[in-house]
């Protein structure tokens, strides 16, 4: 663990603030902006920590987040996911400002925050908003779980250099490649007392209106209503792909092919070992698990 810098203004310390970031996020240009951010935050006591390996941010925040009033998370969806998992394991949780610098930044798009960090630092003068967080087997996520077709694209590290420079076009290439891979899973879902069983080639838990850079179905999802939506894509050979294309590209959902369930708690079982994607990170392997909503779990500026 490394606390790499400490910027203290002894004359006017208002709040203890931590800037935490992944130097590999996006094109790796993030490090050059840290000093500018620290200079902007003159009236705060600012510390800076960066990660050098996977899940180090989670470990650091689990041990240290109680020491800070505000945590500024500078990175992509993966950095945000790691940070949330560290903070959620603490009883005392700091307020969060998220500054995106990744390739797709789904969550940032939903809360309408872009990469203009100077503009978003001004949000610290306002009151933060409460948001829900979602739990699966002791792991936390902030906007999505994916399983099945296309779900392994975002966390595939084998072509990191292509993802870094091609950004969303890298995802389009991987989407096309996975079109020809068969996915079929028998799944049983119990949601708030209702039981559903069937064969599906993909499912998505989604708390926001976009995933992997795509706007989803014109959905009116919210991150502070105490619920989350589950989309189940039925397996029907070639028709399955067509229904999915309409869902992601034309924002239309055919109820004969795609089920939409909204709830607060889900129990999922499958004879298959399911490979899950949480907020673009993975893989996480589960066959019997519970997903539940933790209402108003965090305060975030947006």
C-alpha positions as CSV (number, residue, x, y, z in Angstrom):
1,X,0.0,0.0,0.0
2,X,1.4,3.4,-0.9
3,X,0.2,6.9,0.0
4,X,2.2,8.6,-2.7
5,X,1.5,12.3,-2.1
6,X,0.0,14.5,0.5
7,X,-1.2,18.0,-0.3
8,X,-2.1,19.8,3.0
9,X,-3.2,23.3,3.4
10,X,-2.5,23.9,7.1
11,X,-4.2,27.3,7.1
12,X,-7.6,26.2,5.8
13,X,-8.3,22.5,6.1
14,X,-12.0,21.8,5.5
15,X,-12.4,18.2,4.6
16,X,-10.0,15.2,4.3
17,X,-10.1,14.1,0.6
18,X,-8.5,11.2,-1.1
19,X,-7.9,11.1,-4.9
20,X,-7.6,7.4,-6.0
21,X,-6.8,6.4,-9.5
22,X,-5.7,3.7,-11.9
23,X,-2.7,5.0,-14.0
24,X,-3.6,2.5,-16.8
25,X,-7.2,3.7,-17.2
26,X,-8.0,5.0,-20.7
27,X,-4.8,5.9,-22.5
28,X,-2.8,6.3,-19.3
29,X,-2.9,10.1,-19.5
30,X,-4.6,10.4,-16.1
31,X,-1.3,10.8,-14.1
32,X,-0.6,14.1,-15.8
33,X,-3.8,15.6,-14.5
34,X,-3.4,14.7,-10.8
35,X,-1.3,17.7,-9.8
36,X,-3.8,20.1,-11.5
37,X,-6.6,18.5,-9.5
38,X,-4.7,18.9,-6.3
39,X,-4.0,22.6,-7.0
40,X,-7.7,23.1,-7.6
41,X,-8.6,21.6,-4.2
42,X,-6.6,24.2,-2.2
43,X,-9.0,24.3,0.7
44,X,-9.0,20.6,1.2
45,X,-6.5,18.3,2.9
46,X,-5.7,16.1,-0.1
47,X,-4.0,12.7,-0.3
48,X,-3.4,10.7,-3.4
49,X,-3.2,6.9,-3.9
50,X,-2.7,5.0,-7.2
51,X,-3.0,1.3,-7.9
52,X,-0.3,-0.9,-9.3
53,X,-2.2,-4.2,-9.5
54,X,-5.8,-5.5,-9.7
55,X,-8.1,-5.0,-6.7
56,X,-5.5,-3.0,-4.8
57,X,-7.9,-0.1,-4.7
58,X,-10.5,-2.3,-3.1
59,X,-8.0,-3.4,-0.4
60,X,-6.8,0.1,0.3
61,X,-10.2,1.7,0.6
62,X,-11.4,-1.2,2.9
63,X,-8.6,-0.3,5.3
64,X,-8.5,3.4,4.9
65,X,-11.8,5.0,3.6
66,X,-13.0,5.7,7.1
67,X,-10.1,8.3,7.4
68,X,-11.6,10.5,4.6
69,X,-14.7,12.6,4.2
70,X,-14.5,12.5,0.4
71,X,-13.1,10.0,-2.1
72,X,-12.5,11.2,-5.6
73,X,-12.4,8.2,-8.0
74,X,-10.5,9.0,-11.2
75,X,-10.7,6.2,-13.7
76,X,-13.0,4.0,-15.8
77,X,-15.9,1.7,-14.8
78,X,-13.4,-0.9,-13.5
79,X,-11.7,1.6,-11.2
80,X,-15.1,2.7,-9.9
81,X,-16.1,-1.0,-9.3
82,X,-13.0,-1.6,-7.3
83,X,-13.5,1.5,-5.2
84,X,-17.2,0.8,-4.5
85,X,-16.3,-2.7,-3.2
86,X,-13.7,-1.3,-0.8
87,X,-16.0,1.4,0.5
88,X,-19.1,-0.8,0.8
89,X,-17.3,-3.2,3.2
90,X,-16.9,-0.3,5.7
91,X,-19.5,0.9,8.2
92,X,-18.3,4.6,7.8
93,X,-18.5,5.5,4.1
94,X,-17.1,8.7,2.6
95,X,-18.9,10.8,0.0
96,X,-17.8,10.1,-3.6
97,X,-16.9,12.2,-6.6
98,X,-16.4,10.1,-9.8
99,X,-14.3,11.6,-12.7
100,X,-14.4,9.2,-15.7
101,X,-11.3,8.5,-17.8
102,X,-11.9,5.0,-19.1
103,X,-12.9,3.7,-22.6
104,X,-16.7,3.6,-22.3
105,X,-17.7,5.0,-18.9
106,X,-21.3,3.7,-18.8
107,X,-22.1,4.9,-15.3
108,X,-20.7,8.4,-15.9
109,X,-22.9,8.7,-19.0
110,X,-25.9,7.9,-17.0
111,X,-25.3,10.5,-14.3
112,X,-24.3,12.9,-17.1
113,X,-20.6,13.4,-16.2
114,X,-18.0,13.7,-18.9
115,X,-14.2,13.9,-18.7
116,X,-14.0,17.6,-17.9
117,X,-12.6,17.1,-14.4
118,X,-12.4,20.8,-13.7
119,X,-16.1,21.2,-14.2
120,X,-17.0,18.3,-12.0
121,X,-14.7,19.3,-9.1
122,X,-17.1,22.2,-8.7
123,X,-19.8,19.7,-7.6
124,X,-18.0,19.4,-4.3
125,X,-19.7,22.7,-3.4
126,X,-23.1,21.1,-3.7
127,X,-24.8,18.4,-1.7
128,X,-24.3,14.8,-3.0
129,X,-27.1,12.5,-4.0
130,X,-27.9,9.1,-2.4
131,X,-27.7,6.1,-4.7
132,X,-28.5,2.4,-4.4
133,X,-25.8,-0.3,-4.5
134,X,-26.4,-4.0,-5.4
135,X,-24.9,-7.1,-3.7
136,X,-24.2,-10.6,-5.0
137,X,-22.5,-13.1,-2.6
138,X,-20.6,-10.4,-0.7
139,X,-19.5,-8.6,-3.9
140,X,-20.9,-5.2,-4.9
141,X,-21.8,-3.6,-8.2
142,X,-23.2,-0.2,-9.0
143,X,-25.0,-0.6,-12.4
144,X,-24.9,-4.1,-14.1
145,X,-24.4,-7.8,-14.0
146,X,-24.2,-9.6,-17.4
147,X,-24.1,-13.3,-18.3
148,X,-24.0,-15.1,-21.6
149,X,-23.4,-13.8,-25.0
150,X,-21.1,-10.7,-25.2
151,X,-20.7,-10.6,-21.4
152,X,-17.0,-11.4,-21.4
153,X,-16.0,-8.7,-23.8
154,X,-15.2,-5.8,-21.4
155,X,-13.0,-7.8,-19.0
156,X,-11.0,-9.7,-21.7
157,X,-7.4,-8.6,-20.9
158,X,-5.7,-10.4,-23.8
159,X,-6.0,-7.5,-26.2
160,X,-5.6,-4.6,-23.7
161,X,-3.6,-2.5,-26.1
162,X,-6.3,-2.6,-28.7
163,X,-9.0,-1.7,-26.1
164,X,-6.8,1.2,-25.0
165,X,-6.6,2.8,-28.4
166,X,-9.7,1.6,-30.3
167,X,-12.1,2.3,-27.3
168,X,-15.7,1.4,-28.3
169,X,-14.6,0.1,-31.7
170,X,-12.8,-2.7,-29.9
171,X,-16.1,-3.7,-28.3
172,X,-17.8,-3.7,-31.7
173,X,-15.1,-6.0,-33.1
174,X,-15.6,-8.4,-30.1
175,X,-19.4,-8.2,-30.4
176,X,-19.2,-9.4,-34.0
177,X,-16.8,-12.2,-33.1
178,X,-19.1,-13.5,-30.3
179,X,-22.1,-13.6,-32.6
180,X,-21.0,-17.0,-33.8
181,X,-20.5,-18.5,-30.3
182,X,-23.4,-20.6,-28.8
183,X,-24.7,-19.6,-25.4
184,X,-27.6,-21.5,-23.8
185,X,-28.4,-21.8,-20.1
186,X,-31.2,-23.2,-18.1
187,X,-32.1,-20.7,-15.4
188,X,-34.6,-20.5,-12.5
189,X,-35.4,-17.1,-11.1
190,X,-37.3,-16.3,-8.0
191,X,-38.1,-12.6,-7.6
192,X,-40.2,-11.3,-4.7
193,X,-42.1,-14.6,-4.6
194,X,-42.5,-15.1,-8.3
195,X,-40.8,-18.0,-10.0
196,X,-39.6,-18.1,-13.7
197,X,-37.8,-21.0,-15.4
198,X,-36.5,-21.2,-19.0
199,X,-33.6,-21.4,-21.4
200,X,-31.7,-18.1,-22.0
201,X,-28.7,-17.1,-24.0
202,X,-28.1,-13.9,-22.0
203,X,-29.4,-12.0,-19.0
204,X,-28.7,-8.5,-17.7
205,X,-29.3,-6.9,-14.3
206,X,-29.4,-3.2,-15.1
207,X,-29.8,-0.2,-12.9
208,X,-29.1,2.4,-15.5
209,X,-30.2,3.0,-19.1
210,X,-27.0,2.1,-21.0
211,X,-24.4,-0.7,-21.1
212,X,-21.2,-1.3,-23.1
213,X,-21.8,2.1,-24.8
214,X,-25.4,1.3,-25.9
215,X,-28.6,3.0,-24.8
216,X,-30.9,0.3,-23.7
217,X,-34.5,0.0,-24.8
218,X,-35.5,3.5,-23.8
219,X,-35.7,2.2,-20.2
220,X,-36.5,4.6,-17.4
221,X,-34.2,2.9,-14.9
222,X,-33.2,4.8,-11.7
223,X,-30.3,4.4,-9.3
224,X,-32.1,5.5,-6.2
225,X,-35.6,3.8,-6.3
226,X,-34.6,0.7,-4.3
227,X,-35.1,-1.7,-7.3
228,X,-33.2,-3.2,-10.2
229,X,-34.4,-4.6,-13.5
230,X,-33.5,-8.0,-14.9
231,X,-33.7,-8.6,-18.6
232,X,-33.9,-12.3,-19.7
233,X,-33.1,-13.1,-23.4
234,X,-34.8,-16.3,-24.4
235,X,-32.9,-18.9,-26.4
236,X,-34.6,-19.4,-29.8
237,X,-31.7,-19.9,-32.1
238,X,-31.4,-17.3,-34.9
239,X,-34.4,-15.3,-33.7
240,X,-32.6,-14.7,-30.4
241,X,-30.0,-12.6,-32.1
242,X,-32.6,-10.6,-34.0
243,X,-34.5,-9.8,-30.8
244,X,-31.3,-8.7,-29.1
245,X,-30.3,-6.4,-32.0
246,X,-33.7,-4.7,-31.8
247,X,-33.3,-4.3,-28.1
248,X,-29.8,-2.7,-28.3
249,X,-29.9,-0.9,-31.6
250,X,-33.5,0.0,-32.2
251,X,-34.5,0.3,-28.5
252,X,-37.4,-2.0,-28.9
253,X,-38.2,-5.0,-26.6
254,X,-40.3,-7.9,-28.0
255,X,-42.0,-9.5,-25.0
256,X,-42.1,-12.9,-26.7
257,X,-38.3,-13.0,-26.7
258,X,-37.2,-10.8,-23.8
259,X,-38.6,-10.8,-20.3
260,X,-38.3,-7.8,-18.0
261,X,-38.5,-8.2,-14.3
262,X,-38.2,-5.5,-11.7
263,X,-37.6,-6.3,-8.0
264,X,-35.6,-5.8,-4.8
265,X,-34.3,-9.4,-4.4
266,X,-33.5,-12.2,-6.8
267,X,-32.6,-15.8,-6.3
268,X,-31.0,-17.5,-9.4
269,X,-30.2,-21.2,-9.9
270,X,-28.7,-23.0,-12.8
271,X,-27.3,-26.5,-13.5
272,X,-24.7,-24.6,-15.5
273,X,-21.7,-22.7,-14.0
274,X,-22.5,-19.2,-15.0
275,X,-19.7,-16.8,-15.9
276,X,-20.8,-13.3,-14.7
277,X,-19.6,-9.8,-15.5
278,X,-20.0,-7.2,-12.8
279,X,-19.8,-3.6,-13.9
280,X,-17.5,-4.7,-16.8
281,X,-15.2,-6.7,-14.5
282,X,-14.9,-10.5,-14.2
283,X,-15.2,-13.3,-14.6
284,X,-17.1,-14.3,-11.5
285,X,-18.4,-17.9,-11.6
286,X,-21.7,-18.7,-9.9
287,X,-24.5,-21.3,-10.3
288,X,-26.7,-20.5,-7.2
289,X,-26.7,-16.9,-6.0
290,X,-28.8,-14.0,-4.7
291,X,-28.9,-10.5,-5.9
292,X,-30.3,-7.8,-3.7
293,X,-30.6,-4.0,-3.5
294,X,-29.1,-2.0,-0.8
295,X,-31.1,1.3,-0.9
296,X,-29.4,4.7,-0.4
297,X,-26.0,3.0,0.4
298,X,-23.7,5.7,-0.9
299,X,-23.6,9.5,-1.4
300,X,-22.2,10.6,-4.8
301,X,-21.8,14.0,-6.4
302,X,-23.5,14.5,-9.8
